[in-house]
Every structure is written in structure tokens, then in C-alpha cells.
Amino acid sequence: MFINNAFFLFTQAVKDRQFGGGHFTFEALSTRRMHNGLLVKDTRGNSFEMKTGKQNADMHLILHYGQDVHGSYTSRTIRLNDLFAERVVTYLRDYYGEYHTNCSTFVEYLRTGNFCECDAERLSFMLSGGMNRYTGQKIRPGDSLCIFYYNKWGRSRKGHKTLRNHYRKKDKNVSGDLEKLKSVTGYRFSSEELLKTYRHVVYADYHFMFCIGIHDGQPVFIQQMGLNDSRESTDLTPIIVSVGMTNMSNQDIPACMFIKRGRL
């Protein structure tokens, strides 16, 4: 007997000099237990076998991700961790497109299981708890990252020389390697201190990413690529998966990065 307890998430990420982003599809599946895994059937009646030791799980999320970063292509199909699977599916099914959401609401829900809609008074920066400056730590599943991006003040003559030099150094990072954002000191910010720092005149935007696994020693991140207004749900920003420490956003020059350790 088939039961409706599985989902398929396909994401395609692209990063080059002109573009950062991608697209995704999300659909329901049904499964039937087999002695060595599951028989999975899609809405068109096509079926395939999937080996898994979690036949009795309440929910399965099959994730296929591909990415093309400056001409280097990576792809993989996995069954996502139970906790991550439940939260990704619930977010996509119940909140995405129905409420005012962005990258921070997505990561906050994956991290805590509590949904909070974007608040304009907080610049839609929906983080609870604090974060540390990134100092090159090894990223683990359950960790959250936040990147701040410079605006034009970073290269303005009105800015301090130290700021201009830092901007020029980061501007040369054409590959978007986030590891180059590591700080010498890992001082901690509360959520309010981080928001106050972001309100500084030199920052134009921010972006949150959540680590869901490891592939060939590299962290695998899931992320919502922008702001969704529930009143305009026909044109939603995509949710994508990327592998490695590459800045997949096409915003201004990355300035600094923060990390929050997960507890699984």
C-alpha cells in the first residue's frame, strides 16, 4: 500500500560573474515499504526504488541538487536528515508564499522550528540568539551563516582609509570564496548587536544560509535567495542548495561573515 509521506526537492544553483541564484521544484510523492528500502511513486505514476534504513520515518525528503559554479558542475541525490526534512517540507508547504519571508526566516525556522514572519522594523532580520564572527571554523550540519555586503560607501572617498582598503581586498575575491571573510578574532554578537551593526551605513544587504550536510568534505547549504511578499506570491524567490564555501548571492561585495553553531 502506498502512503503519501514523501517529497522531492530539486534545486539548481548557478554562479558566474553576471549571475547568482537558480531555481527549484517541489512535489509530493508516495511510498511503499520494501525489504531493503522504499518503492517511491510520483504524481505521474512513475516509480523507482530507494534504499534507506528509515522505512518507518514519518516523512521522507528526497533532495537532488546540482550547481554550476564558474563552470564547475556538481550534482547529488540524497535522503535528507529526518529533522531537516520535516522542517524544510513544513516551511515550503505552510509558510513559503503564504507569509512575508526571506533568507533569515527560512534559516530561523530550520534552526529552531519556530516560524517568524518578516518584520520591517527589524529590516526583516529575523534572528534569535547571537552569532560569532567567522574565524575559519569547520562548518557542520545544523550551523547557520550570515554574510553582510558592502554598499557604495565601502569604496567611497568619504569612508575611512581602512574601510576602503578592506573593500578593495574583498572586491578582488572574484570567485566568491566565503572562507576569505574569516576574522582574526571570533567575538560574539547578540541578535540586537548584530542588527545594530548591520544598520551601519556601509552595509547594503545580508544573506543567511543553513548547513544540511557534507559532500566530499565540503558543507552543503540550503538557502532562500531573497524576499517574498505574500501579496505577490506568483513570483517567488527560489530556494537553492549549494556545495562549498562559495557566495551564491549576486549582491554587492561580501564584507564579513558570522556563524551560529547548531545543536542536533
N, C-alpha and C positions, 0 to 999 in steps of 0.2 A: 504494500500500500504506500502510495506517495503522500507525503505531507508537505505543506508549504512552510518550510523552515530554513530556506537558504536564499542567498542573494549573490549577485555577480556585479562587481565593480570593475570597470575597465577605465584606466586613465592613461593619457598620452601627454607627456611633458616635452616641451621644446624650449631650447635656449640657444640663441646666437647673438650676434652683435645688434640686431634690429628688434628682436622679439624675445619675450619671456612669458611663458604660460602654457596653455594646452587645452585639452578638452576631456570629457569623461561621459560614460554611460552607466546607468544603474538599473538593474532589473531583478525581479523576483524569480526564484527557481523553486522546484520541489524535489524532494529526495526520498529514496527508499533504502533502508539498511541492507547491506550485503555482508558476507562473512569477512571480507577484507577491506571494507570501506563503505562508500555510498554510491548508489546509482542516481545521478543528477539529471533532471529533465527541465528544459527551458519552456517558455511560453509557446514556442512553435512546435513542441513535441520532440525536439532533438534531445538525445540523451548521451551521457558519457559517464564512465566510471572514475571515481576519485578515491584514492587510497588515503585513509585518515584513521587515526586512533581515537577520534572523537565522534563516533557514530551517534552517541546518545546526547550530544550537545543540543541545547535548546535552539541555537541559531548558528548557522554557518555563513561566513562571508568569504567568497572566493574572489581574490584580488589579482587581477592581471594588470601589470604596469609596464609601460615602455617609456623610454626617454631618449631624446636626441640632443646631446649637449655638445655644441660646436663640432658636429659631425660624428661624434662617438655614440653609438646606439647600444642601449641596454634594455632587456626585457625579461620578465619572470612572471610565473603564476604560482601563487601560494594560497594556503588557507590561513586566514588571519587569526591571531590570538583571540580567545573567547571574549575577554573583556573589551578589547579594542573593537572586535566585530560587532558586539552588541551596541556599543556607543556610536560607532560610525553609522550603522543601519538606523538607529533611532534618530540620530541627528538628521540624516538625509530624508527620512520618512516623515518626521514630525515637525521639524523646525526650518530646514533649508527651503527657502522660497515662501515660507509661511510667516516668517518674522524678519525683522531687521537684523541681519547677521554680517559678520566679516571674519577675517582670519583669527582674530582674538576670541570671538565667541565660539568658534569651532574648536580651537585648542583648549579653551577653558572647559568646554563640555567633555572633550576626550580625557582631559586630565582629572576632572572632579566628578563628572556625571551630573553636574548641575548646570542647567541652561540659563543664560542671562542675555537678554536682548541688548542690542547696541544702545548706548546712552550718549546722546550728542554732547551733554555737559562734560562727559569724560573723554570727548573726542573718539568715542566708540572703542576706547582702550579698556577692554573688559577682562582685566587680570585680577585675580585674588591672590593674596600672599606676595612674597617677594621673589627677586631673581638676583643672581650673582653675575658680575662681569665675566664673560667667557675668557678663559686663560689657556685654552688648548686642551680642555678635558676631553676624554674619550666619551663620545655620545652613546647612550644606552637606550633601549626601548623604554618608553614612558617619559623620556626627557622632553622638555619644551625649549624652543629657542625663540628669541625676539631680536630682530635686526632693526636698527634705526638708519635712516637715509638722510644724507645731506640735501639741503636746498641750495639755491644760488649763492647764499651768504657764505657757503663753505669756500668759494673761490673769489669772493668779493674783496676788494682792497680795503673795505671798511672793517673787515674782520681782522682779528689778531693774526700776526705772522705765524704763530704755532698752528692755528686752525687752518690757515691757507696751505701750509706745508703738509699737514695731515691729510687734507683733501686731495692734494696733488699725488701723494703717495698712494691713497686708496683708488684714485682715478686711473692709475696705471695697472690696476688689477683687472685687466680686461676679461680674464677667464671667470671672474666672479667667485673666486675661492674664498669661502667664508672663514677658513682657518687663519687667513691673513688678518682677520679682525681681532685676534686674541690680544688681550691686555696683559700688562706685566703684573698687575695686582687684581685680585678677584674680590673686590669689596662688594658688599651686598646692598641692594636697594629694596625697600618696601614697595608695594604697588603704588602708593601715593607718591613716594620719592621718584619712582620710575616715570610716572605720569608727569610730574613736575619737570623732570629732566627732559622729557620728550617735548614739552611745551616751549623749550628753549628755541630761540629764533633761528638757529642753524639747521633744524631738522624739518624735513618735508613730509616724511611718511614713516610707517613702521610695517613690519611683517612678522607674523608668528608661524612656526612650523612645529610639528609634533612627530617624534621618532616612534615608528611602529615596528621596527625590526632592523636586522643587519643582513647585508648581502655582500659576500666576498670581502668582509671586513669593513664595509662602508655602511654608515647609517642610512636607513630608508625613512624618508619623511613624507607625511601626508599634510596637505595644506589647502586652505581656501584662498583663491587668488584675487580677493578683492571684496568690495562691499556689495551686499544685496539688499535692496529696498523691497519690502514685502508688497508695496503698491505697484512695483514694476517686476513681478516675478517671471515675466516671459523672457527676460534677458538676464539670466543668472551668471555670475562669475563662476568659473569652473573650480572643481576640487581635483587636485592632481597629486600624484605620488612621484617623488624624485629620489635618486640614489646618490649619495655622496655629498660633500660639503660645497655644493655649487649654489650660488644665489640665483634662483629661478625667476625672481621678480624682475620686471623691466623698469623699476623705479630709478630714482636718482642714485648717486654713488653711495654704497654702503659705508656707514661711518663707524658703527660699533655694534657689538652683539652681547646678549645676555642669555643665561641658561638657568633653567629650573629643573632640578632633579625630580624624576618620577618615583613613585612608591608603588611597586606592583606586588 
